[in-house]
Amino acid sequence: MYCIYLGYKYDVENIWHGLFILYPNERKTRRYLKLNDRDDSRIEVPYEEFIASSPIIWEEREPISDFVFDVEPLVYLFKDDSYIEENLHGAWHNKISNKENE
């Protein structure tokens, strides 16, 4: 899963205890954060702060050999300040369902 957060691309490594764990894998992002090539740092962003920043979140799906690949290769999960419900599964969908029931 990937995201654009504050204008830079990150790998969403994990969502854990209300934190987004982001890995700056892109060269442009690493330069912005002043990280050298060997620095393996991640950033932790609280859920509310992350969503308030209007991020774009997506999955990139790749075919597996010997299996029919009949899905979209790029699927948005959060864009234009809202979740795209038909693309949410598992923990993402549960998080949204729980917030709506509160």
BELLINRA-V180801 format. One record per residue. N is the residue number from 1. RES is the residue in three letters. SS is DSSP state (hx for helix, st for strand, lp for the rest). OMEGA is omega in whole degrees, 0 to 359 (999 if undefined). NEAR is the number of other C-alpha atoms within 12 Angstrom. Layout:
BEGIN
<<N/RES/SS/OMEGA/NEAR> <N/RES/SS/OMEGA/NEAR>>
END
This chain:
BEGIN
<<1/MET/lp/183/26> <2/TYR/st/176/30> <3/CYS/st/167/36> <4/ILE/st/181/30> <5/TYR/st/182/31> <6/LEU/lp/175/19> <7/GLY/lp/183/14> <8/TYR/st/182/25> <9/LYS/st/177/27> <10/TYR/st/165/36> <11/ASP/st/173/27> <12/VAL/st/186/30> <13/GLU/st/182/22> <14/ASN/st/170/24> <15/ILE/st/192/22> <16/TRP/st/178/17> <17/HIS/lp/177/13> <18/GLY/lp/179/16> <19/LEU/st/168/20> <20/PHE/st/176/29> <21/ILE/st/185/26> <22/LEU/st/178/33> <23/TYR/st/181/31> <24/PRO/lp/185/32> <25/ASN/lp/182/29> <26/GLU/lp/181/21> <27/ARG/hx/181/17> <28/LYS/hx/179/17> <29/THR/hx/180/26> <30/ARG/hx/177/24> <31/ARG/hx/179/16> <32/TYR/hx/180/17> <33/LEU/lp/181/23> <34/LYS/lp/178/14> <35/LEU/lp/175/20> <36/ASN/lp/185/17> <37/ASP/lp/183/16> <38/ARG/lp/181/9> <39/ASP/lp/184/14> <40/ASP/lp/184/14> <41/SER/lp/171/19> <42/ARG/st/173/22> <43/ILE/st/179/25> <44/GLU/st/182/24> <45/VAL/st/177/27> <46/PRO/st/183/19> <47/TYR/hx/183/21> <48/GLU/hx/179/15> <49/GLU/hx/180/16> <50/PHE/hx/181/27> <51/ILE/hx/179/25> <52/ALA/hx/181/18> <53/SER/lp/181/23> <54/SER/lp/180/21> <55/PRO/lp/168/31> <56/ILE/st/182/31> <57/ILE/st/180/35> <58/TRP/st/172/28> <59/GLU/st/172/25> <60/GLU/st/183/18> <61/ARG/lp/182/16> <62/GLU/lp/180/15> <63/PRO/lp/174/14> <64/ILE/lp/183/11> <65/SER/lp/179/7> <66/ASP/lp/176/6> <67/PHE/lp/177/9> <68/VAL/lp/180/9> <69/PHE/lp/184/12> <70/ASP/lp/177/10> <71/VAL/lp/177/15> <72/GLU/lp/181/14> <73/PRO/lp/180/14> <74/LEU/st/183/16> <75/VAL/st/179/25> <76/TYR/st/178/27> <77/LEU/st/180/27> <78/PHE/st/181/31> <79/LYS/st/180/22> <80/ASP/lp/176/16> <81/ASP/lp/176/16> <82/SER/st/176/20> <83/TYR/st/176/25> <84/ILE/lp/192/20> <85/GLU/hx/184/19> <86/GLU/hx/180/14> <87/ASN/hx/184/21> <88/LEU/lp/178/22> <89/HIS/lp/172/17> <90/GLY/hx/186/12> <91/ALA/hx/180/13> <92/TRP/hx/183/24> <93/HIS/hx/179/19> <94/ASN/hx/180/14> <95/LYS/hx/181/21> <96/ILE/hx/180/20> <97/SER/hx/180/16> <98/ASN/hx/180/11> <99/LYS/hx/181/10> <100/GLU/hx/181/9> <101/ASN/hx/181/8> <102/GLU/lp/999/7>>
END
